[in-house]
Amino acid sequence: MIVTIGSKHKTFENHIESVNQIISWIEEVVNHSDQHFSHLVVDNEEVYQQFDLVISDKITEIEEIEVVLKTESELLNELYLSGEAYLIRALPEIEKLTEKFYQTPDQEAWGVLEQLIEGITWLDHLYEAIDQARKQPSNWDNFIVIYTKLRMELVHLEDAIKMRDQTLIADIINYEVMPMMEELKSSFTACIDQEGERKDVN
């Protein structure tokens, strides 16, 4: 198989022993590049996580692995787009969830609540990724304030869940979490419009 990183190409045997060699070579080249690792394209299939497992599973049949590198600006723009897209989808669902907890939440509602916790945790990972960049967006102070509050409310929400206090759960989501997530969406939108780009816009 051929592994390609920009203008560099290297051939590896289609054996399980090659997996660690491939990962090591990719890390070495990326570490000496002024760009950042984004993802792999394994025989035209984009792979964003568990790279060694994916390569191991298909090691005997892989023909080509392309390593996709991006500039920091491109990576940050993707983070902003991901954050905005998630919040656009999530906010209407969170509003419905609040209404259910003000009434009688069924098993599905408790499941959606768990998804909300996972979503907030995912947003926190997004924040950490932006924070580790060399340059943050001009409205970064807004993000710091929102995320600090969001982290505090997540603790309160988890306490309310332990107590199974459905009214308190609904109040925290309605009066604390939702307004902050709306602010966060506006902040991501501002980043894209002022410092990034929307690739699907003509």
C-alpha positions as CSV (number, residue, x, y, z in Angstrom):
1,M,0.0,0.0,0.0
2,I,1.0,3.6,-0.5
3,V,0.8,6.2,2.3
4,T,0.7,9.8,1.0
5,I,1.3,13.0,3.0
6,G,1.3,16.0,0.7
7,S,4.2,15.5,-1.7
8,K,5.7,12.6,0.4
9,H,4.9,9.0,-0.5
10,K,6.0,5.8,1.2
11,T,5.2,2.1,0.5
12,F,4.3,-0.4,3.2
13,E,3.6,-4.1,3.2
14,N,0.0,-5.2,3.7
15,H,0.9,-6.9,7.0
16,I,-0.3,-6.3,10.5
17,E,3.4,-5.5,11.5
18,S,3.1,-2.5,9.2
19,V,0.5,-0.7,11.3
20,N,2.9,0.7,13.9
21,Q,5.4,1.6,11.2
22,I,2.7,3.5,9.3
23,I,1.5,5.4,12.4
24,S,5.1,6.2,13.4
25,W,5.9,7.5,9.9
26,I,2.8,9.7,9.9
27,E,3.6,11.2,13.3
28,E,7.2,11.9,12.3
29,V,6.2,13.7,9.1
30,V,3.4,15.7,10.8
31,N,5.7,16.7,13.6
32,H,8.1,18.3,11.0
33,S,5.3,20.0,9.1
34,D,3.9,23.5,9.8
35,Q,0.4,22.1,9.3
36,H,-1.8,20.1,11.6
37,F,-3.1,16.6,11.3
38,S,-6.8,16.5,10.4
39,H,-7.8,12.9,9.4
40,L,-7.0,10.0,7.1
41,V,-8.6,8.9,3.8
42,V,-8.3,5.1,3.6
43,D,-9.2,3.9,0.1
44,N,-11.5,6.9,-0.4
45,E,-13.1,6.6,3.1
46,E,-12.6,9.4,5.6
47,V,-11.5,8.3,9.0
48,Y,-11.4,10.7,12.0
49,Q,-10.7,8.4,15.0
50,Q,-9.3,5.0,16.0
51,F,-6.8,5.1,13.1
52,D,-4.8,2.1,14.2
53,L,-7.9,-0.1,14.5
54,V,-9.3,0.9,11.1
55,I,-5.9,0.3,9.5
56,S,-5.5,-3.1,11.3
57,D,-9.0,-4.2,10.3
58,K,-8.4,-3.6,6.6
59,I,-4.6,-4.1,6.5
60,T,-4.7,-6.9,3.9
61,E,-6.8,-4.9,1.4
62,I,-5.7,-1.3,1.7
63,E,-4.3,0.2,-1.4
64,E,-3.8,3.8,-0.4
65,I,-3.9,5.9,2.8
66,E,-3.9,9.7,2.3
67,V,-3.0,11.9,5.4
68,V,-5.0,15.1,5.3
69,L,-3.2,18.1,6.8
70,K,-4.7,21.5,7.4
71,T,-3.6,24.9,8.5
72,E,-4.6,26.0,12.0
73,S,-7.1,28.5,10.5
74,E,-8.8,25.7,8.6
75,L,-9.0,23.5,11.6
76,L,-10.4,26.3,13.8
77,N,-13.0,27.1,11.1
78,E,-14.1,23.4,11.1
79,L,-14.4,23.5,14.9
80,Y,-16.6,26.7,14.7
81,L,-18.7,25.1,12.0
82,S,-19.1,21.9,14.0
83,G,-20.1,23.8,17.1
84,E,-22.7,26.0,15.3
85,A,-24.2,23.0,13.5
86,Y,-24.5,20.9,16.7
87,L,-26.2,23.8,18.5
88,I,-28.6,24.6,15.6
89,R,-29.8,20.9,15.8
90,A,-29.8,20.6,19.5
91,L,-31.5,23.8,20.7
92,P,-35.1,22.8,19.4
93,E,-34.7,19.4,21.0
94,I,-33.5,20.9,24.3
95,E,-36.6,23.1,24.3
96,K,-38.9,20.0,23.9
97,L,-36.9,18.2,26.6
98,T,-37.6,21.0,29.0
99,E,-41.3,20.8,28.4
100,K,-41.3,17.1,29.1
101,F,-39.5,17.6,32.4
102,Y,-42.0,20.2,33.5
103,Q,-44.6,17.5,33.0
104,T,-43.9,13.8,33.4
105,P,-40.7,12.7,31.7
106,D,-40.8,9.3,30.1
107,Q,-37.9,6.9,29.6
108,E,-37.1,8.5,26.2
109,A,-36.9,12.0,27.9
110,W,-34.3,10.6,30.4
111,G,-32.4,9.2,27.4
112,V,-32.4,12.6,25.6
113,L,-31.2,14.2,28.9
114,E,-28.2,11.8,28.9
115,Q,-27.5,12.9,25.3
116,L,-27.6,16.5,26.4
117,I,-25.0,15.8,29.0
118,E,-22.8,14.1,26.3
119,G,-23.4,17.1,24.0
120,I,-22.2,19.6,26.6
121,T,-19.1,17.4,27.3
122,W,-18.4,17.3,23.5
123,L,-18.7,21.1,23.4
124,D,-16.2,21.2,26.3
125,H,-13.8,19.2,24.2
126,L,-14.3,21.7,21.3
127,Y,-13.4,24.5,23.7
128,E,-10.2,22.7,24.8
129,A,-9.2,22.2,21.2
130,I,-9.7,26.0,20.4
131,D,-7.9,26.9,23.6
132,Q,-4.8,24.9,22.6
133,A,-4.5,26.7,19.2
134,R,-1.8,29.3,18.8
135,K,-4.4,32.0,18.1
136,Q,-7.9,32.2,19.5
137,P,-10.8,34.1,17.9
138,S,-11.2,37.8,18.7
139,N,-14.4,37.0,20.8
140,W,-12.6,34.4,22.9
141,D,-13.4,36.2,26.1
142,N,-17.1,35.5,25.4
143,F,-16.3,31.8,25.1
144,I,-14.4,31.7,28.4
145,V,-17.4,33.3,30.2
146,I,-20.0,31.0,28.6
147,Y,-18.0,27.8,29.2
148,T,-17.2,28.7,32.8
149,K,-20.9,29.1,33.5
150,L,-21.8,26.1,31.4
151,R,-19.4,23.9,33.4
152,M,-20.9,25.1,36.7
153,E,-24.4,24.4,35.5
154,L,-23.4,20.9,34.3
155,V,-22.5,20.1,37.9
156,H,-25.8,21.5,39.2
157,L,-27.7,19.5,36.5
158,E,-25.9,16.3,37.4
159,D,-26.8,16.9,41.1
160,A,-30.5,17.4,40.1
161,I,-30.4,14.2,38.1
162,K,-29.0,12.2,41.0
163,M,-32.0,13.6,43.1
164,R,-34.4,12.8,40.3
165,D,-35.8,16.3,40.8
166,Q,-37.5,16.8,37.5
167,T,-38.6,20.4,38.1
168,L,-35.1,21.5,39.1
169,I,-33.7,19.7,36.0
170,A,-36.2,21.6,33.8
171,D,-35.4,24.9,35.5
172,I,-31.6,24.5,35.1
173,I,-32.0,23.6,31.4
174,N,-34.6,26.3,30.7
175,Y,-33.1,29.2,32.6
176,E,-29.3,28.4,32.6
177,V,-28.2,25.9,30.0
178,M,-30.4,26.9,27.1
179,P,-29.6,30.7,27.2
180,M,-25.8,29.9,27.4
181,M,-26.1,27.5,24.5
182,E,-27.9,30.1,22.5
183,E,-25.1,32.6,23.3
184,L,-22.5,29.9,22.4
185,K,-24.2,29.4,19.0
186,S,-24.1,33.2,18.4
187,S,-20.4,33.2,19.3
188,F,-19.6,30.4,16.9
189,T,-21.6,32.2,14.2
190,A,-19.6,35.4,14.8
191,C,-16.3,33.5,14.5
192,I,-17.4,31.9,11.1
193,D,-18.7,35.2,9.7
194,Q,-15.9,37.4,10.9
195,E,-12.8,35.1,10.8
196,G,-13.7,31.9,9.0
197,E,-15.7,30.9,6.0
198,R,-18.7,28.8,5.0
199,K,-17.6,26.6,2.1
200,D,-21.2,25.9,0.9
201,V,-21.9,29.6,0.4
202,N,-21.8,30.7,-3.3
